[in-house]
């Protein structure tokens, strides 16, 4: 985001300043008068759309985020993947659909997480990609496992069908979504993330802040997809019992409409559960940070 910093003098020059999203929120909330970073790209002007700049550039690294992994693209891409994952037809189809779903959400998590982790011993992004592939495969296997057992042991009773196809998918998808977030962003709580004071000045690197950021993001992701699977399945079950939908095609249309409505409604709810600019008390941080500042609260970029 661009702000103007006018220096006093004979020429009274104004230059644009690049402010990370996390610091912008602090500025709006507490009327911060100073900013942390000067504009690195002299070609940017205040006439550029602020919203586009925020969604296309990572607030920590200033790197361009690929179009498909920017926040505005999350809903239109996730929706068909969620619908396909909810079909619960055969184990192989379910594994494939959930593998694709977790691949996209893990990539989104990787590219929109906190970008202040510093590791010199090994390439950080390579480790995150390696961990992410393992987490994606594991999550897809867990999602297809109930169907595999049901088909393998010919468990076809109505109770089994209800549990495996209606009740289990929601908590499993929610837990696995949180699991992939925790795994791919594990370097944040292993190595720590930067924490800042109210003026946007970096005070230190904190593992506890990284752990808090990952926990909050994982919880919001679990609530988002767990609810998106559970509510439509529950409502569709009552619609089917009440025979409101006369044909299978009508029932499928109702289920797709419910999934779309719940996902679209839950997305802003999950994003607003915790602020992207997280806060942590000074007393909850490491001793080396306690001795370097007198601020009672410090701030960090939680990521999405």
QUIKA-V460294 format. One line per field, one symbol per residue. ss: DSSP state (a for helix, b for strand, c for the rest). phi: phi as a letter, one per 20 degrees, with the letter a starting at -180 (. if undefined). psi: psi as a letter, one per 20 degrees, with the letter a starting at -180 (. if undefined). A space follows every 10 residues. Layout:
BEGIN
ss=???
phi=???
psi=???
END
This chain:
BEGIN
ss=cbbbbbcccc cccbbbbbcc aaaaaaaaaa cccccccccc ccccccccca aaaaaabccc cccbccaaac aaaaaaaaaa aaaaaccccc aaaaaaaaaa aaaaaaaaaa aacccccccc cccaaaaaaa aaaaaaaaaa aaaaaaaaaa aacccccaaa aaaaaaaaaa aaaaaaaaaa aaaacaaaaa acbbbbcccc cbbbbbaaaa aaaaaaaaaa aaaaaaaaaa aaaaaaaaaa aacccccaaa aaaaaaaaaa aaaaaaaaaa aaccccbbbb baaaccaaaa ccccccbbbb bccc
phi=.dcddeeeqf elfdcfcedf gffffffffd lfeddecefe dfffcfffff ffffeddffe dmefeggfde gfefffefgf fffffeflec ffffffffff ffffffffff edefddfdcd fbffffffff ffffffffff fffefgffff ffdledffff ffffedefgf ffffffffff ffffdggfee dncfdcefen eferdcffff ffffffffff fffgefffef ffffffffff femfeecgff ffffffffff fffffegfff fefcffefdb fffeefgffg edbdfecccb efnc
psi=qprpopqqah ilqpqqpppq gghghhghgj lpiqrhqqph oiiqriiqpg ghghiippih ijqppqgijq ghigghhhgh hgghhihlfr ggggggghgg ghgghghggg ijapjjpopi hqoghhghgg gggghggggh ghhigghggg hgjlnjrhgg ggggigghhg hgggghghgh ghghjhhhih iqrpqqaijj pphapphhhg gggggggggh hggghghhhg ghgghhghgg hikhohqhgh ghhggggggg ggghhhghgh higpqhnqqp qhiirqhhhh iiqjphprqr oha.
END
